[in-house]
Amino acid sequence: MPLVFVHGVNTRKGDTDAERRIFEDRGKLLREQFGVAFADRVSAADGLKAFTPYWGDLGVKFARNLASLPQSGVQELAVGQPALAELVASTAAKLDADIIQLPELRTGPLVAVAKARSLSAALDLLFAGSANVQQPAPLAQAMTNALPDVARFAAAAEQYAAANPQPAWLANTRDDAAFVDELYKAVTAYAGASAATLPAGIAPKIQSLGVGSNVLTWLKQGAMAVKTAATTVVSTLKGAAAGAATDATRAAFLELSGYVRPAASALAGRFIGDAFTYLEGRTAIIDRVLATVREADQARRKGDEELYLVGHSFGGIILYDILTAFEPKLSCELYVTVGSQVALFAEMGRLAAAADVSAAFAKGPTAPRPAAAARLRYARRVRRCERLPVRYGRAAARFSFRLFRHAAVFRPAPGAGQRSFRRRNRCPVAM
């Protein structure tokens, strides 16, 4: 099952070797997680082949590096400590206006979040931090090599957290170092003990979890980084958020602060700039992504015969354009968009197959579905749907690892034919 994942706007590899290494490691972990999640669909000895074309370097270019826009929050931090900026942004994205009021957040953010919310929430925070750590040079290669085991551990951890939202060991856990140790022991034990009771259709069989000590080191590095990032966020926001009159205003303050969303103007500038760049001339980006899609199509082989296309945010639009205008005869078994705006661009008449969309709207309320896609899945909201680990770009690497739990939604049963995956929504694109 060759799988192609296409990222969205505002995704960049970075300017330094350290930033690029973090980006490449996030991409590797993403591919490993896809392999874990879809293991039951692939019988080839070397597993799923996942492709992640990068087109961020073809996006918008700013003549003065956004110097014309106000700098605040993460943007200010990015000037003095660029390695810390992404870590703080990804950590802040997992906090909320009530959590930052907890005194324990400074000393043990993972424990504080786990006790106040759930173990799953703490895992999200841990993996968000771990995936954005600039690893010490002596550890860097070992941590990269550990990513296949990290992906398997993440799958088992997600199942364990779902079954144990407040495990007994959490009550007596006082700091994040102990949290990571207890989590590691609990998940590895759970992986072996629960294998016989896994729900039918869940993959992979996590009794094969044989993670090494490097996974524990990866988690510990992440825990230390999260503590640093959480302290930075709390120091900046706590007083102001505490002074807000209501929960709603506290939440709004946190959401609009520069630490949760790197200065709104800069984010909007790169977001809109990438979209404008694509719409003004699709050729360069389409050519690059389509070349990878064709490579994946040619990579079909016995035991790995289905082609899956997954697009996050603007990546879903790029794939829609490919399937409807640039390569309409391409056959794929599943086309998935997560947090994409296909419907909005259809209504604006800005898709490549605009004439076909207009003709479809003249007849009814929906735009045409890509005829070449046997099955489709439109997930409008990432957090409430599949929560793919998709935001692995430089500016907004909010790593979520819940693909394993929801992979069954994506995976058609063998022999499912032309079945369409659909959840109730108002997306004006034909299913």
Order of alpha helices (4+ residues) and beta strands (2+ residues): beta-alpha-beta-alpha-alpha-alpha-alpha-alpha-alpha-alpha-alpha-alpha-alpha-alpha-alpha-beta-alpha-beta-alpha-alpha-beta-alpha
